[in-house]
Amino acid sequence: MSVFDVVLLFSAGFLSSVVNAIAGGGTFLTFGAMTLVGVPPIMANATSSVTQFPGYVTSALAYRKEIREAGREVWLLAGLSLLGSLVGALILVSMSNPSFRALVPWLLLGATLIFAAGPYLRPKALHAEQPVSRLGMIGQFVTSIYGGFFGAGMGIMMLAVLGLTKGGDYHKLNALKNVIAVVIAFVAILVFSSGGVVAWLPAVIMIPAGALGGHAGVWAARRVPQPVIRAIVVGVGLLLSWYYFTS
């Protein structure tokens, strides 16, 4: 692995956790960086879950006040997400690289469109905060299956589900999203590690970068205009989609 590869992977790990802490979409960066250095698609996808786990943890810790205020609802959503992500991760490890490779451009394009539509999926004036509804629980379960299987755009999907079915302050919803993402990533790590589909050298490079990026992302979420971050992530997603459709 060249110096350029190491710098690329470290930068992708840091920036992915920054954008994950703000809204989601960091998988575009880690997945793209690993495929550029030659990691096979399934392994790149699985390794993304491993590398982003520290960033989710540090983001959740930075939101610990909002998480404490959520109370028992955190545990309910985490339990649903644990089951859903297990289903998604098991589906992924049962596939072959060619089968998954054929899905990749469609998954990337779909996730990019969902991410781009994020502001429109969430009501402009969120209704008053309320307990998450049954529809919200179902939506979170489905989202966690997707998160365990692929993950790109998972954050904005969770924010959309929570915003439409629960409402309330953005940072409280983002805190819930980050702590649930910890659960989804943890389950995926267990499944992918036991399935032997983790590229550990790239993971070792990106894990410390992700931990730094997760904490920095919460700082950025409170200060950097979200449209700027969103435009960058959408651009990366469209570029990767085009690359996989044409290669």
MODATA-V151720 format. One record per residue. N is the residue number from 1. RES is the residue in one small letter. SS is DSSP state (H for helix, E for strand, - for the rest). OMEGA is omega as a letter, one per 20 degrees, with the letter a starting at -180 (* if undefined). D_FIRST is the distance of its C-alpha to the first C-alpha in Angstrom with 2 decimals. Layout:
n->N res->RES ss->SS omega->OMEGA d_first->D_FIRST
n->N res->RES ss->SS omega->OMEGA d_first->D_FIRST
//
This chain:
n->1 res->m ss->- omega->a d_first->0.00
n->2 res->s ss->- omega->r d_first->3.81
n->3 res->v ss->H omega->r d_first->6.84
n->4 res->f ss->H omega->r d_first->8.19
n->5 res->d ss->H omega->a d_first->6.10
n->6 res->v ss->H omega->r d_first->7.06
n->7 res->v ss->H omega->r d_first->10.43
n->8 res->l ss->H omega->a d_first->10.94
n->9 res->l ss->H omega->r d_first->10.60
n->10 res->f ss->H omega->a d_first->12.73
n->11 res->s ss->H omega->r d_first->15.17
n->12 res->a ss->H omega->r d_first->15.58
n->13 res->g ss->H omega->r d_first->16.29
n->14 res->f ss->H omega->a d_first->18.83
n->15 res->l ss->H omega->r d_first->20.52
n->16 res->s ss->H omega->r d_first->20.79
n->17 res->s ss->H omega->r d_first->22.76
n->18 res->v ss->H omega->a d_first->24.87
n->19 res->v ss->H omega->r d_first->26.00
n->20 res->n ss->H omega->a d_first->26.49
n->21 res->a ss->H omega->a d_first->28.78
n->22 res->i ss->H omega->a d_first->30.74
n->23 res->a ss->- omega->a d_first->31.29
n->24 res->g ss->- omega->r d_first->28.36
n->25 res->g ss->- omega->a d_first->25.85
n->26 res->g ss->- omega->r d_first->22.61
n->27 res->t ss->H omega->r d_first->21.25
n->28 res->f ss->H omega->a d_first->21.15
n->29 res->l ss->H omega->a d_first->18.44
n->30 res->t ss->H omega->r d_first->16.18
n->31 res->f ss->H omega->a d_first->16.82
n->32 res->g ss->H omega->a d_first->16.22
n->33 res->a ss->H omega->a d_first->12.91
n->34 res->m ss->H omega->r d_first->11.53
n->35 res->t ss->H omega->r d_first->13.21
n->36 res->l ss->H omega->r d_first->11.79
n->37 res->v ss->- omega->r d_first->8.15
n->38 res->g ss->- omega->r d_first->10.01
n->39 res->v ss->- omega->r d_first->11.44
n->40 res->p ss->- omega->a d_first->15.11
n->41 res->p ss->H omega->a d_first->17.90
n->42 res->i ss->H omega->a d_first->19.62
n->43 res->m ss->H omega->r d_first->16.60
n->44 res->a ss->H omega->r d_first->15.47
n->45 res->n ss->H omega->a d_first->19.10
n->46 res->a ss->H omega->a d_first->19.54
n->47 res->t ss->H omega->r d_first->16.54
n->48 res->s ss->H omega->r d_first->17.99
n->49 res->s ss->H omega->r d_first->21.13
n->50 res->v ss->H omega->a d_first->19.52
n->51 res->t ss->H omega->a d_first->17.69
n->52 res->q ss->H omega->a d_first->20.87
n->53 res->f ss->H omega->r d_first->23.23
n->54 res->p ss->H omega->r d_first->23.18
n->55 res->g ss->H omega->r d_first->23.87
n->56 res->y ss->H omega->a d_first->26.79
n->57 res->v ss->H omega->a d_first->28.11
n->58 res->t ss->H omega->r d_first->28.16
n->59 res->s ss->H omega->r d_first->29.67
n->60 res->a ss->H omega->r d_first->32.31
n->61 res->l ss->H omega->r d_first->33.13
n->62 res->a ss->H omega->r d_first->33.67
n->63 res->y ss->- omega->a d_first->36.12
n->64 res->r ss->H omega->r d_first->37.84
n->65 res->k ss->H omega->a d_first->41.25
n->66 res->e ss->H omega->a d_first->41.20
n->67 res->i ss->H omega->r d_first->39.94
n->68 res->r ss->H omega->a d_first->42.83
n->69 res->e ss->H omega->a d_first->45.25
n->70 res->a ss->H omega->r d_first->44.15
n->71 res->g ss->- omega->a d_first->45.58
n->72 res->r ss->- omega->a d_first->45.76
n->73 res->e ss->H omega->r d_first->44.41
n->74 res->v ss->H omega->a d_first->40.88
n->75 res->w ss->H omega->r d_first->41.35
n->76 res->l ss->H omega->a d_first->42.85
n->77 res->l ss->H omega->r d_first->40.05
n->78 res->a ss->H omega->r d_first->37.43
n->79 res->g ss->H omega->r d_first->39.20
n->80 res->l ss->H omega->a d_first->39.30
n->81 res->s ss->H omega->r d_first->35.62
n->82 res->l ss->H omega->a d_first->34.75
n->83 res->l ss->H omega->a d_first->36.58
n->84 res->g ss->H omega->a d_first->35.29
n->85 res->s ss->H omega->r d_first->31.60
n->86 res->l ss->H omega->r d_first->32.09
n->87 res->v ss->H omega->a d_first->33.58
n->88 res->g ss->H omega->a d_first->30.80
n->89 res->a ss->H omega->r d_first->27.96
n->90 res->l ss->H omega->r d_first->29.88
n->91 res->i ss->H omega->a d_first->30.36
n->92 res->l ss->H omega->a d_first->26.64
n->93 res->v ss->H omega->r d_first->25.75
n->94 res->s ss->- omega->a d_first->28.69
n->95 res->m ss->- omega->r d_first->27.31
n->96 res->s ss->- omega->r d_first->25.30
n->97 res->n ss->H omega->r d_first->22.23
n->98 res->p ss->H omega->r d_first->24.46
n->99 res->s ss->H omega->a d_first->27.15
n->100 res->f ss->H omega->r d_first->24.98
n->101 res->r ss->H omega->r d_first->23.26
n->102 res->a ss->H omega->r d_first->26.82
n->103 res->l ss->H omega->a d_first->27.59
n->104 res->v ss->H omega->a d_first->24.57
n->105 res->p ss->H omega->r d_first->26.03
n->106 res->w ss->H omega->r d_first->29.37
n->107 res->l ss->H omega->r d_first->28.04
n->108 res->l ss->H omega->a d_first->26.11
n->109 res->l ss->H omega->r d_first->29.20
n->110 res->g ss->H omega->r d_first->31.55
n->111 res->a ss->H omega->r d_first->29.64
n->112 res->t ss->H omega->r d_first->29.43
n->113 res->l ss->H omega->r d_first->33.18
n->114 res->i ss->H omega->a d_first->33.98
n->115 res->f ss->H omega->r d_first->32.00
n->116 res->a ss->H omega->a d_first->33.75
n->117 res->a ss->- omega->a d_first->37.08
n->118 res->g ss->H omega->a d_first->36.58
n->119 res->p ss->H omega->a d_first->39.20
n->120 res->y ss->H omega->r d_first->41.69
n->121 res->l ss->H omega->r d_first->41.12
n->122 res->r ss->- omega->r d_first->42.08
n->123 res->p ss->- omega->a d_first->45.69
n->124 res->k ss->- omega->r d_first->46.09
n->125 res->a ss->- omega->a d_first->48.57
n->126 res->l ss->- omega->r d_first->47.48
n->127 res->h ss->- omega->a d_first->50.48
n->128 res->a ss->- omega->a d_first->51.43
n->129 res->e ss->- omega->r d_first->49.19
n->130 res->q ss->- omega->r d_first->50.32
n->131 res->p ss->- omega->a d_first->49.16
n->132 res->v ss->- omega->a d_first->46.60
n->133 res->s ss->- omega->r d_first->48.56
n->134 res->r ss->H omega->r d_first->48.32
n->135 res->l ss->H omega->r d_first->46.83
n->136 res->g ss->H omega->r d_first->44.17
n->137 res->m ss->H omega->r d_first->43.44
n->138 res->i ss->H omega->r d_first->43.11
n->139 res->g ss->H omega->r d_first->40.88
n->140 res->q ss->H omega->r d_first->38.58
n->141 res->f ss->H omega->r d_first->38.46
n->142 res->v ss->H omega->r d_first->37.48
n->143 res->t ss->H omega->a d_first->34.85
n->144 res->s ss->H omega->r d_first->33.33
n->145 res->i ss->H omega->r d_first->33.15
n->146 res->y ss->H omega->a d_first->31.18
n->147 res->g ss->H omega->r d_first->28.98
n->148 res->g ss->H omega->a d_first->28.23
n->149 res->f ss->H omega->a d_first->27.47
n->150 res->f ss->- omega->r d_first->25.43
n->151 res->g ss->- omega->a d_first->25.98
n->152 res->a ss->- omega->a d_first->25.44
n->153 res->g ss->- omega->a d_first->28.70
n->154 res->m ss->H omega->a d_first->29.90
n->155 res->g ss->H omega->a d_first->30.78
n->156 res->i ss->H omega->r d_first->33.05
n->157 res->m ss->H omega->r d_first->34.65
n->158 res->m ss->H omega->r d_first->35.53
n->159 res->l ss->H omega->r d_first->36.91
n->160 res->a ss->H omega->r d_first->38.97
n->161 res->v ss->H omega->a d_first->40.40
n->162 res->l ss->H omega->a d_first->41.24
n->163 res->g ss->H omega->a d_first->42.65
n->164 res->l ss->H omega->a d_first->44.89
n->165 res->t ss->H omega->a d_first->46.11
n->166 res->k ss->- omega->a d_first->46.16
n->167 res->g ss->- omega->r d_first->46.21
n->168 res->g ss->- omega->a d_first->46.34
n->169 res->d ss->- omega->a d_first->44.31
n->170 res->y ss->H omega->a d_first->40.82
n->171 res->h ss->H omega->r d_first->39.24
n->172 res->k ss->H omega->r d_first->40.90
n->173 res->l ss->H omega->r d_first->39.51
n->174 res->n ss->H omega->r d_first->36.02
n->175 res->a ss->H omega->r d_first->36.31
n->176 res->l ss->H omega->r d_first->37.30
n->177 res->k ss->H omega->a d_first->34.43
n->178 res->n ss->H omega->a d_first->31.87
n->179 res->v ss->H omega->r d_first->33.39
n->180 res->i ss->H omega->r d_first->33.67
n->181 res->a ss->H omega->r d_first->30.01
n->182 res->v ss->H omega->a d_first->29.27
n->183 res->v ss->H omega->a d_first->31.26
n->184 res->i ss->H omega->a d_first->29.67
n->185 res->a ss->H omega->a d_first->26.09
n->186 res->f ss->H omega->r d_first->27.20
n->187 res->v ss->H omega->r d_first->28.79
n->188 res->a ss->H omega->r d_first->25.83
n->189 res->i ss->H omega->a d_first->23.56
n->190 res->l ss->H omega->a d_first->26.13
n->191 res->v ss->H omega->a d_first->26.43
n->192 res->f ss->H omega->r d_first->22.79
n->193 res->s ss->H omega->r d_first->21.91
n->194 res->s ss->H omega->r d_first->24.87
n->195 res->g ss->- omega->r d_first->23.97
n->196 res->g ss->- omega->a d_first->20.52
n->197 res->v ss->- omega->r d_first->18.86
n->198 res->v ss->- omega->r d_first->16.55
n->199 res->a ss->- omega->a d_first->12.73
n->200 res->w ss->H omega->r d_first->12.81
n->201 res->l ss->H omega->r d_first->9.33
n->202 res->p ss->H omega->a d_first->9.40
n->203 res->a ss->H omega->a d_first->13.04
n->204 res->v ss->H omega->r d_first->12.88
n->205 res->i ss->H omega->a d_first->11.19
n->206 res->m ss->H omega->a d_first->13.79
n->207 res->i ss->H omega->r d_first->16.81
n->208 res->p ss->H omega->r d_first->17.95
n->209 res->a ss->H omega->r d_first->17.47
n->210 res->g ss->H omega->r d_first->19.60
n->211 res->a ss->H omega->r d_first->22.20
n->212 res->l ss->H omega->a d_first->22.67
n->213 res->g ss->H omega->a d_first->22.86
n->214 res->g ss->H omega->r d_first->25.42
n->215 res->h ss->H omega->r d_first->27.89
n->216 res->a ss->H omega->a d_first->27.41
n->217 res->g ss->H omega->r d_first->28.01
n->218 res->v ss->H omega->r d_first->31.46
n->219 res->w ss->H omega->a d_first->32.34
n->220 res->a ss->H omega->a d_first->31.30
n->221 res->a ss->H omega->a d_first->33.25
n->222 res->r ss->- omega->a d_first->36.36
n->223 res->r ss->- omega->a d_first->35.92
n->224 res->v ss->- omega->r d_first->33.71
n->225 res->p ss->- omega->a d_first->35.50
n->226 res->q ss->H omega->r d_first->34.16
n->227 res->p ss->H omega->r d_first->34.66
n->228 res->v ss->H omega->r d_first->32.01
n->229 res->i ss->H omega->a d_first->29.33
n->230 res->r ss->H omega->a d_first->30.66
n->231 res->a ss->H omega->r d_first->30.50
n->232 res->i ss->H omega->a d_first->26.81
n->233 res->v ss->H omega->r d_first->25.98
n->234 res->v ss->H omega->r d_first->28.32
n->235 res->g ss->H omega->r d_first->26.80
n->236 res->v ss->H omega->a d_first->23.26
n->237 res->g ss->H omega->r d_first->24.88
n->238 res->l ss->H omega->r d_first->26.86
n->239 res->l ss->H omega->r d_first->23.99
n->240 res->l ss->H omega->r d_first->21.93
n->241 res->s ss->H omega->r d_first->25.19
n->242 res->w ss->H omega->a d_first->25.84
n->243 res->y ss->H omega->a d_first->22.41
n->244 res->y ss->H omega->r d_first->22.90
n->245 res->f ss->H omega->a d_first->26.55
n->246 res->t ss->H omega->a d_first->25.94
n->247 res->s ss->- omega->* d_first->22.85
//
